[in-house]
């Protein structure tokens, strides 16, 4: 039992290490995450990104480099890499955080970058979102700016089921800027209340008693 626990812990640590490496190298490609799945023929590695072409590279050269690194640096046996495009990047906190970091790097004002990202998140159908940008924003002293819209759950069951959180860092001339993004994804929450019409309520009511043999009991 101890060996089994140790095995799963080691696999979890290895996945986190691979995830951090890919995030540091391909954040400009809108890296969103990775799945590492063991199979009888080797290890299947699924990389999610908003711009898969930047990870695949010209004629798959970057992909082959990643495969060698996974084998030698992370001891992953026979990695079979698949790059998948994120279905809705505006609902991925990691992609949004990296996009804001790219905007800051290009010289876009931090408030403008944050509000554009917030509008895109809500436009994608999110229940709520929160964006925090910290660093030397307007002076030599570091501070932070926070904008929020909709519902953002910080604790409880909803935070585990619907909330996606990510942090990105970017080095600019004033220093390192931090970007934290919290997205409450679309879904039915436990505090959801629906007000129905009187006609619909009456139709859903169960008639008292039951009919048996043509008589009401």
C-alpha positions in Angstrom: 0.0 0.0 0.0 2.9 2.4 0.8 4.5 1.7 -2.6 1.2 2.4 -4.4 0.8 5.7 -2.5 4.3 6.7 -3.3 3.8 5.8 -7.0 0.8 8.1 -7.3 2.5 10.9 -5.4 5.6 10.7 -7.7 3.3 10.7 -10.8 1.5 13.8 -9.4 4.8 15.6 -8.7 6.1 14.7 -12.1 2.9 16.1 -13.8 3.3 19.4 -11.8 6.9 19.7 -12.9 6.0 19.1 -16.5 3.2 21.7 -16.2 5.5 24.3 -14.8 8.1 23.7 -17.4 5.6 24.0 -20.3 4.0 27.1 -18.7 7.4 28.9 -18.4 8.4 28.0 -22.0 5.1 28.5 -23.9 3.2 31.1 -22.1 3.2 33.2 -25.2 1.4 30.4 -27.0 -1.5 30.7 -24.5 -0.6 27.5 -22.7 -3.6 26.2 -20.7 -2.5 22.9 -19.2 -1.3 19.3 -19.7 -2.6 15.8 -19.1 -0.1 12.9 -18.6 -1.7 9.5 -19.1 0.2 6.2 -18.8 -0.7 3.6 -21.4 0.7 0.1 -22.2 2.6 1.5 -25.2 4.1 4.5 -23.4 2.9 7.8 -22.0 0.3 10.0 -23.7 0.9 13.7 -23.1 -1.9 16.1 -24.1 -1.0 19.8 -24.2 -3.8 22.4 -24.3 -3.0 25.8 -25.8 -4.8 28.7 -27.4 -2.2 28.8 -30.2 -1.1 25.2 -30.9 1.0 26.2 -33.9 3.6 27.9 -31.7 4.0 24.7 -29.7 4.1 22.4 -32.7 6.7 24.5 -34.5 7.8 24.4 -38.1 7.4 20.9 -39.4 7.0 19.7 -35.8 10.5 20.6 -34.8 9.5 22.2 -31.4 7.3 19.1 -30.7 10.3 16.8 -31.2 12.4 19.0 -28.9 9.7 18.7 -26.2 9.6 15.0 -26.6 13.4 14.7 -26.0 13.2 17.0 -22.9 10.3 14.9 -21.5 12.3 11.7 -21.9 15.7 13.0 -20.6 14.7 15.7 -18.0 11.5 14.2 -16.6 12.1 10.5 -17.3 8.9 10.0 -19.2 8.9 6.8 -21.2 8.1 7.0 -24.9 6.0 10.3 -24.7 3.4 10.6 -27.4 2.5 14.3 -27.6 -0.8 15.7 -28.8 -1.4 19.4 -28.9 -5.1 20.4 -28.6 -6.5 23.9 -29.1 -8.5 25.2 -26.1 -12.2 25.3 -27.0 -12.9 28.6 -25.4 -9.7 30.4 -24.3 -11.6 33.3 -22.7 -12.9 30.9 -20.0 -9.4 29.6 -19.2 -7.9 31.6 -16.4 -4.4 30.6 -17.4 -4.8 31.7 -21.0 -6.4 35.0 -20.0 -3.6 35.7 -17.5 -0.9 35.0 -20.1 -2.7 37.3 -22.6 -2.8 40.1 -20.1 0.9 39.6 -19.5 1.6 39.8 -23.2 -0.5 43.0 -23.4 1.5 44.6 -20.6 4.7 43.5 -22.4 3.6 45.3 -25.5 3.1 48.5 -23.5 -0.7 48.5 -23.2 -2.0 50.2 -20.0 -2.7 47.8 -17.3 -6.3 49.1 -16.7 -7.1 48.8 -20.4 -5.7 45.3 -20.6 -7.7 44.2 -17.6 -11.0 45.7 -18.7 -10.7 44.2 -22.2 -10.0 40.8 -20.7 -12.9 41.1 -18.3 -15.3 42.0 -21.1 -14.1 39.0 -23.1 -14.5 36.6 -20.1 -18.1 37.8 -19.4 -18.9 37.7 -23.2 -17.8 34.1 -23.3 -20.6 33.3 -20.8 -18.7 33.3 -17.4 -20.8 33.9 -14.3 -18.1 36.2 -12.9 -14.5 37.1 -13.0 -11.8 38.9 -11.0 -8.5 40.3 -12.3 -5.7 41.5 -10.0 -2.6 43.2 -11.4 0.2 44.0 -9.0 3.6 45.7 -9.3 5.0 49.2 -9.8 1.9 50.3 -11.7 2.1 54.1 -11.5 4.9 54.9 -9.1 8.1 53.4 -7.6 6.1 51.8 -4.8 4.4 48.5 -5.7 0.6 48.3 -5.4 -2.2 46.4 -6.9 -5.3 47.1 -9.0 -8.3 44.8 -8.7 -11.4 44.7 -10.9 -14.3 42.3 -10.5 -17.7 41.6 -12.1 -20.4 39.0 -11.4 -20.0 36.2 -8.9 -16.6 35.0 -7.8 -16.6 32.2 -5.2 -13.7 32.1 -2.8 -14.7 29.1 -0.7 -17.1 26.2 -0.5 -18.2 23.7 -3.1 -18.8 26.2 -5.8 -15.1 27.3 -5.7 -14.1 23.7 -6.3 -16.5 23.0 -9.1 -16.8 26.2 -11.1 -13.8 28.5 -10.3 -10.6 28.5 -12.4 -7.7 30.4 -11.0 -4.3 31.2 -12.5 -1.3 33.5 -11.9 1.2 34.8 -14.5 4.3 37.0 -14.2 6.0 39.3 -16.7 9.3 41.2 -16.4 9.0 44.8 -17.5 11.3 47.8 -17.1 9.9 48.9 -13.7 10.1 45.3 -12.4 8.1 42.1 -12.2 4.3 42.4 -12.6 2.0 39.8 -11.3 -1.4 39.0 -12.9 -4.0 36.9 -11.1 -7.2 35.8 -12.9 -10.2 34.1 -11.3 -13.0 32.9 -13.6 -16.3 31.5 -12.5 -17.2 29.2 -15.4 -20.8 28.8 -16.6 -22.9 26.3 -14.7 -25.8 25.9 -12.3 -24.8 27.1 -8.8 -26.3 26.0 -5.5 -27.6 29.5 -4.8 -29.4 29.7 -8.1 -33.1 30.6 -7.7 -35.7 30.3 -10.4 -39.0 32.2 -10.2 -41.7 30.3 -12.1 -45.1 31.5 -13.2 -48.3 30.5 -11.3 -49.5 28.4 -14.3 -46.3 26.4 -14.3 -46.5 25.9 -10.6 -50.1 24.7 -10.8 -49.2 22.3 -13.6 -46.4 20.7 -11.5 -48.6 20.1 -8.4 -49.5 16.5 -7.7 -53.2 15.9 -7.4 -54.2 14.7 -3.9 -55.0 11.0 -3.6 -54.6 8.5 -6.4 -56.9 6.9 -8.9 -57.4 3.1 -8.7 -60.1 1.3 -10.5 -61.8 4.5 -11.6 -62.2 5.7 -8.0 -60.2 8.3 -6.0 -58.7 6.8 -2.8 
